[in-house]
Amino acid sequence: MLKLPEVLGVAEARNELPHVLEDVEKGRTFIIKGPKGREAFVINADVFRRLQDAYLEVVGELETIRILEDEAAVRAIRESSDKDRRELFTLSEVESLVGEVDEDGGDVNS
């Protein structure tokens, strides 16, 4: 069951700050109404992180769906992955391709 947040004025929230913070730590949420219609939403940090993670997961899934529905993007991904397979190098090959650099950032070979 969804619990609605308790609404407090700024003065009330300030006077009851220890109580508010204790309740927030337990997972309760508050809305603090400020002047000129400004509001602050006070939420437990762990709850916020879970909401943020869920949001990012949904955004990622939507972006994946958009890409998979775009034939040109899927074709480009396939072409680039085919190209990458042909261009694999061993560690020793990479080391021979990269020039040695001294501690000052200059090329030792020059």
Secondary structure, DSSP 4 states (H G I P E B T S, - for coil): -PPPPEEEEHHHHHHTHHHHHHHHHTT--EEEE-GGG-EEEE--HHHHHHHHHHHHHHHHHHHHHHHHH-HHHHHHHHHHHHHHHHT---HHHHHHHSPPB-TTS-BTT-
